[in-house]
């Protein structure tokens, strides 16, 4: 080999996938190619990181928007439900006004009218899921009753509700207001 000839690297013929162009590359070309690949990788990685950060920021912004939209929807639903409940009470108010308008006349029809309005109000609460409780004679339950006194006497079963002072509203699992009751005790 003369000093003007560049050394060539021969590629063994038994390696598959090698083409003619690669067969004449020098080791220096190979090293430069690897260095170029390594130099290109950080740029690709930086771009990939920037893309992932952008996607993450967009996702975080979308999550924030979903939270805000959910909060607005909850407020809106509450306002609509409050308006619906208030609307259910309007006929009760109308009937109370009618009863008061006739208060100066014969009191018997007025009293009957007020009883009818009371029944209407109880029905409205029952329709809303809070029926009036009939707890007289039931076993005292601190989850649904509020004891305001005790009484003992003949014929009263100890531990039961002897008298309802203020009625409760709701079912056993959904109490709007517990009943204020007097509880029967043993005679001493």
ChimeraX attribute file (.defattr): number of C-alpha atoms within 10 A of each C-alpha:
attribute: neighborCount
match mode: 1-to-1
recipient: residues
	/A:1	6
	/A:2	6
	/A:3	6
	/A:4	6
	/A:5	7
	/A:6	9
	/A:7	13
	/A:8	11
	/A:9	12
	/A:10	11
	/A:11	14
	/A:12	9
	/A:13	10
	/A:14	7
	/A:15	8
	/A:16	7
	/A:17	7
	/A:18	12
	/A:19	11
	/A:20	8
	/A:21	7
	/A:22	14
	/A:23	14
	/A:24	14
	/A:25	15
	/A:26	14
	/A:27	12
	/A:28	9
	/A:29	12
	/A:30	12
	/A:31	11
	/A:32	11
	/A:33	12
	/A:34	12
	/A:35	12
	/A:36	11
	/A:37	11
	/A:38	11
	/A:39	11
	/A:40	11
	/A:41	12
	/A:42	11
	/A:43	11
	/A:44	11
	/A:45	11
	/A:46	11
	/A:47	12
	/A:48	12
	/A:49	12
	/A:50	12
	/A:51	12
	/A:52	12
	/A:53	12
	/A:54	12
	/A:55	12
	/A:56	12
	/A:57	12
	/A:58	12
	/A:59	12
	/A:60	12
	/A:61	12
	/A:62	12
	/A:63	12
	/A:64	12
	/A:65	12
	/A:66	12
	/A:67	12
	/A:68	12
	/A:69	12
	/A:70	12
	/A:71	12
	/A:72	12
	/A:73	12
	/A:74	12
	/A:75	12
	/A:76	12
	/A:77	12
	/A:78	12
	/A:79	12
	/A:80	12
	/A:81	12
	/A:82	12
	/A:83	11
	/A:84	11
	/A:85	14
	/A:86	11
	/A:87	11
	/A:88	16
	/A:89	14
	/A:90	11
	/A:91	15
	/A:92	19
	/A:93	13
	/A:94	11
	/A:95	17
	/A:96	17
	/A:97	13
	/A:98	14
	/A:99	20
	/A:100	13
	/A:101	11
	/A:102	13
	/A:103	14
	/A:104	9
	/A:105	10
	/A:106	9
	/A:107	12
	/A:108	9
	/A:109	13
	/A:110	19
	/A:111	13
	/A:112	12
	/A:113	18
	/A:114	18
	/A:115	12
	/A:116	16
	/A:117	19
	/A:118	15
	/A:119	12
	/A:120	16
	/A:121	17
	/A:122	16
	/A:123	15
	/A:124	18
	/A:125	18
	/A:126	16
	/A:127	11
	/A:128	12
	/A:129	15
	/A:130	19
	/A:131	18
	/A:132	18
	/A:133	19
	/A:134	12
	/A:135	21
	/A:136	17
	/A:137	16
	/A:138	13
	/A:139	16
	/A:140	21
	/A:141	15
	/A:142	10
	/A:143	11
	/A:144	22
	/A:145	22
	/A:146	20
	/A:147	18
	/A:148	13
	/A:149	13
	/A:150	16
	/A:151	15
	/A:152	15
	/A:153	13
	/A:154	7
	/A:155	7
	/A:156	17
	/A:157	17
	/A:158	18
	/A:159	17
	/A:160	19
	/A:161	26
	/A:162	25
	/A:163	18
	/A:164	21
	/A:165	15
	/A:166	14
	/A:167	17
	/A:168	23
	/A:169	22
	/A:170	20
	/A:171	17
	/A:172	12
	/A:173	8
	/A:174	11
	/A:175	18
	/A:176	17
	/A:177	18
	/A:178	21
	/A:179	26
	/A:180	20
	/A:181	24
	/A:182	23
	/A:183	27
	/A:184	23
	/A:185	17
	/A:186	13
	/A:187	10
	/A:188	5
